Structures are given as C-alpha cells and as structure tokens.
Amino acid sequence: MYARVINFTLLAPSLWTVIQTTTSVETAKGHTILLFKSSDNAGVVVELFADIKMAGKELRTLEILQKFKEQAMAKVSVLEGKQQ
C-alpha cells in the first residue's frame, strides 16, 4: 500500500464545495480518496493506492489542489510513502 497525504489551508471557507467535488471522483480499484475537514478553512486529503505505480498515474487530485495554490490556497503540503 502507498499513500499520499495533502494538507491544505483555504483562503476562503466557501471553497469547500470545490474541494469536495474534486475529491468525490469515482476511484479506480486500488485507489481511495478520503477528505477530512479540520477547520472551516483547513483540511487533509488522504489518497490510498495499491502501489507506487498507481500513485504515479493518479495525480488528478494533487494537480487540481496545487493549481488552486496561487489563487485560493494559503498552503498546500504533500507527504508520500509506503506502508512498512
């Protein structure tokens, strides 16, 4: 199993609708997306993958959140790793 964790802070809480839409896509077998809201303007997206190859192919959520960084996000940070 391989995971990607994306922490973010929104400049406007009204953007939650966009984040929910981005993370509610149908996932492929072996790919799961979980969204956690930690405050009105901050949250975490956890993506779980069957392996690192799949993580390299499934970049849609990461790309969308990083595109928001300049206009709508105060912060986006990404951590990745595999289960030991």
Short mmCIF file of the C-alpha atoms (twelve columns), coordinates in Angstrom:
data_MODEL
# 
_entry.id   MODEL 
# 
loop_
_atom_site.group_PDB 
_atom_site.id 
_atom_site.type_symbol 
_atom_site.label_atom_id 
_atom_site.label_alt_id 
_atom_site.label_comp_id 
_atom_site.label_asym_id 
_atom_site.label_seq_id 
_atom_site.Cartn_x 
_atom_site.Cartn_y 
_atom_site.Cartn_z 
_atom_site.pdbx_PDB_model_num 
ATOM 1  C CA . MET A 1  0.000   0.000  0.000   1 
ATOM 2  C CA . TYR A 2  1.149   3.517  -0.834  1 
ATOM 3  C CA . ALA A 3  -0.357  6.759  0.487   1 
ATOM 4  C CA . ARG A 4  -0.351  10.439 -0.389  1 
ATOM 5  C CA . VAL A 5  -1.410  12.969 2.252   1 
ATOM 6  C CA . ILE A 6  -2.219  16.514 1.131   1 
ATOM 7  C CA . ASN A 7  -2.647  19.167 3.848   1 
ATOM 8  C CA . PHE A 8  -4.181  22.446 2.762   1 
ATOM 9  C CA . THR A 9  -5.441  25.778 4.068   1 
ATOM 10 C CA . LEU A 10 -8.080  27.650 2.100   1 
ATOM 11 C CA . LEU A 11 -8.147  31.424 1.808   1 
ATOM 12 C CA . ALA A 12 -11.965 31.293 1.777   1 
ATOM 13 C CA . PRO A 13 -14.140 28.653 3.509   1 
ATOM 14 C CA . SER A 14 -16.602 28.909 0.601   1 
ATOM 15 C CA . LEU A 15 -14.137 26.867 -1.478  1 
ATOM 16 C CA . TRP A 16 -15.063 23.686 0.403   1 
ATOM 17 C CA . THR A 17 -17.615 22.900 -2.294  1 
ATOM 18 C CA . VAL A 18 -14.868 22.839 -4.912  1 
ATOM 19 C CA . ILE A 19 -12.637 20.642 -2.719  1 
ATOM 20 C CA . GLN A 20 -15.491 18.209 -2.072  1 
ATOM 21 C CA . THR A 21 -16.211 17.980 -5.799  1 
ATOM 22 C CA . THR A 22 -12.531 17.394 -6.571  1 
ATOM 23 C CA . THR A 23 -12.202 14.586 -4.040  1 
ATOM 24 C CA . SER A 24 -15.516 12.859 -4.734  1 
ATOM 25 C CA . VAL A 25 -14.491 11.414 -8.090  1 
ATOM 26 C CA . GLU A 26 -15.008 7.728  -8.658  1 
ATOM 27 C CA . THR A 27 -11.836 5.960  -7.739  1 
ATOM 28 C CA . ALA A 28 -10.277 3.043  -9.549  1 
ATOM 29 C CA . LYS A 29 -9.837  -0.322 -7.904  1 
ATOM 30 C CA . GLY A 30 -6.877  0.069  -5.566  1 
ATOM 31 C CA . HIS A 31 -7.296  3.877  -5.276  1 
ATOM 32 C CA . THR A 32 -9.296  5.522  -2.494  1 
ATOM 33 C CA . ILE A 33 -9.681  9.236  -1.699  1 
ATOM 34 C CA . LEU A 34 -10.650 10.427 1.795   1 
ATOM 35 C CA . LEU A 35 -11.339 14.070 2.703   1 
ATOM 36 C CA . PHE A 36 -11.094 15.339 6.289   1 
ATOM 37 C CA . LYS A 37 -12.122 18.838 7.341   1 
ATOM 38 C CA . SER A 38 -10.076 20.023 10.334  1 
ATOM 39 C CA . SER A 39 -11.486 23.580 10.493  1 
ATOM 40 C CA . ASP A 40 -13.578 25.989 8.427   1 
ATOM 41 C CA . ASN A 41 -10.634 26.700 6.138   1 
ATOM 42 C CA . ALA A 42 -8.277  23.717 6.519   1 
ATOM 43 C CA . GLY A 43 -8.311  20.044 5.749   1 
ATOM 44 C CA . VAL A 44 -6.494  16.910 4.664   1 
ATOM 45 C CA . VAL A 45 -6.906  14.671 1.631   1 
ATOM 46 C CA . VAL A 46 -5.636  11.116 2.045   1 
ATOM 47 C CA . GLU A 47 -5.205  9.040  -1.093  1 
ATOM 48 C CA . LEU A 48 -4.540  5.323  -0.724  1 
ATOM 49 C CA . PHE A 49 -3.081  3.332  -3.615  1 
ATOM 50 C CA . ALA A 50 -2.397  -0.323 -4.244  1 
ATOM 51 C CA . ASP A 51 1.228   0.517  -5.151  1 
ATOM 52 C CA . ILE A 52 3.611   3.329  -6.101  1 
ATOM 53 C CA . LYS A 53 2.979   2.800  -9.837  1 
ATOM 54 C CA . MET A 54 -0.698  3.604  -9.408  1 
ATOM 55 C CA . ALA A 55 0.176   6.675  -7.312  1 
ATOM 56 C CA . GLY A 56 2.342   7.919  -10.167 1 
ATOM 57 C CA . LYS A 57 -0.555  7.607  -12.613 1 
ATOM 58 C CA . GLU A 58 -3.322  9.012  -10.378 1 
ATOM 59 C CA . LEU A 59 -2.290  12.661 -9.991  1 
ATOM 60 C CA . ARG A 60 -5.623  14.377 -10.693 1 
ATOM 61 C CA . THR A 61 -6.405  15.433 -7.104  1 
ATOM 62 C CA . LEU A 62 -2.862  16.617 -6.439  1 
ATOM 63 C CA . GLU A 63 -2.729  18.618 -9.669  1 
ATOM 64 C CA . ILE A 64 -6.060  20.335 -9.001  1 
ATOM 65 C CA . LEU A 65 -5.160  21.293 -5.434  1 
ATOM 66 C CA . GLN A 66 -1.766  22.609 -6.476  1 
ATOM 67 C CA . LYS A 67 -3.381  24.743 -9.206  1 
ATOM 68 C CA . PHE A 68 -5.510  26.379 -6.526  1 
ATOM 69 C CA . LYS A 69 -2.428  27.272 -4.513  1 
ATOM 70 C CA . GLU A 70 -1.794  30.637 -6.112  1 
ATOM 71 C CA . GLN A 71 -5.408  31.843 -6.134  1 
ATOM 72 C CA . ALA A 72 -7.313  30.075 -3.379  1 
ATOM 73 C CA . MET A 73 -4.949  28.303 -1.017  1 
ATOM 74 C CA . ALA A 74 -2.700  29.738 1.632   1 
ATOM 75 C CA . LYS A 75 -0.833  26.459 1.932   1 
ATOM 76 C CA . VAL A 76 -0.575  23.060 0.259   1 
ATOM 77 C CA . SER A 77 1.853   20.429 1.504   1 
ATOM 78 C CA . VAL A 78 2.247   16.843 0.323   1 
ATOM 79 C CA . LEU A 79 3.669   13.773 2.030   1 
ATOM 80 C CA . GLU A 80 4.013   10.379 0.355   1 
ATOM 81 C CA . GLY A 81 5.181   6.968  1.466   1 
ATOM 82 C CA . LYS A 82 4.582   3.262  1.575   1 
ATOM 83 C CA . GLN A 83 3.422   1.011  4.363   1 
ATOM 84 C CA . GLN A 84 6.219   -0.858 6.088   1 
# 
